[in-house]
Structures are given as C-alpha cells and as structure tokens.
Amino acid sequence: MEATIYNQKGTSAGKIKLPESIFGVPWNADLVHEVVRLMNSNSRTNVAHTKTRGDVSGGGKKPWKQKGTGRARHGSSRSPIWVGGGVAHGPRNDKNFSRKINKQVKIKALFTVLSRKFKDGQIIFVDSIDFKTPKSKDAQTVISALAGIKGFEKLSTKKVNAAVIALDNKSDSVTKSFRNFGNVSVEEFRNINPVSILNATYLIISNPDAALKNLSAKIS
C-alpha cells in the first residue's frame, strides 16, 4: 500500500508505504460503534442533578392530621407529589457513567477507522506543518493549498468539522495558528482516537514517518 506525501503548498513530495495491518483493516461497524459508545460515555460530564425528598427543606411537620379533614392523608410536604417537594427518579450527578474499554479493542477500532478513512480518500499525509510564529494567515494558506488537492475540496468550504490535524509533536505555533478556525482542530498524533477521527471529514497527518512509528508501537 502506498500513499502520496504532500508539502504545505499542496504539491507532491514523495511516496510512503503504509502497513496493511494499520491501513488495510476490514470495516467492522459493531466494533467501532461499541468503542465510540464507551468513549462517549467515559467523557460524559454528569451535570444534571435533582433533589430527592431527603434533600429538600421543610416537611418536618405533618401537614394536617390523619383523619377528619376530608382531605387526602399526607405525612410530609417533601413528597414528590407536592409542589416544592423532592423529585422521584430524577437525574443525579453522583451516577458513574464510566465504562472499561479493553486496550486491544480500542487499538483495533482505531486501525479500523484509519483504514476506512484511507479507503474513502479522506487522509492527507503532509511532510511537515510548522510555523515560525503563530499566524492565522499562514494556517489559511496551508488549508487553501491542501484544498487544491483532488478529492479534498471541502477542506476549505466545510464550515464544521472539516478536518483534524495530527502533529507528531506538540507545537504551540501551529495550535495557535489554527485556533481561530472553527472547522479545524489540532491534536498530537499519540492522542488521536476513533471519536476524534470520526468527528471530522478529513484527517491531516503531519510527519507520517513518525506517525507510523507511533502506530506500530501500539501493535507490539
């Protein structure tokens, strides 16, 4: 398997051999769905919280006597059927949504997604993406140049989740340069996962040689 490597100007800069064990894995929808579901569950922020009848104030005194009033019997105004009372079966922020994901299963899902992206022609290999100083204009130039490659025209027109740029190492100048672009995100390659790749149309891999070493290390 071979792929073309481009430079920041969008012109061909050579070829790279890709291992079939990473970019030639057959699609497995059930595996990817399960891993994505578990990852989304693990990243879930538990905010919604309701008070039960034990959390609301008041209700220490019986509203009225048990018999003789003609009204229904009640023991406390904190009952869920009272206005201002507790909530029955409501969401609680102490619920744990985290789930365990087997490491090998997560890696297999990552390779499956990479293989599908490569098969669909949605991965761009760039020899290097680097800026001396943070500048959005330079970032726009790179995006426009890569969008000139056949099959990647939507890179400059898609307003949301156009691409995720995977860098071999952390670069503040690159990260800050793309910070004003709402349709492009920047991550270190070692941190990419099935969710981050699937959330964007294109995957731009900088320094593919280092990226392949990183992926190969996951197998061993």
PyMOL commands that set and color helices and strands:
alter all, ss='L'
color gray80, all
select helices_A, chain A and resi 20-23+29-42+103-119+136-147+153-155+172-177+189-191+194-198+208-219
alter helices_A, ss='H'
color red, helices_A
select strands_A, chain A and resi 2-6+12-17+123-126+163-167+184-188+202-206
alter strands_A, ss='S'
color yellow, strands_A
deselect
rebuild
show_as cartoon
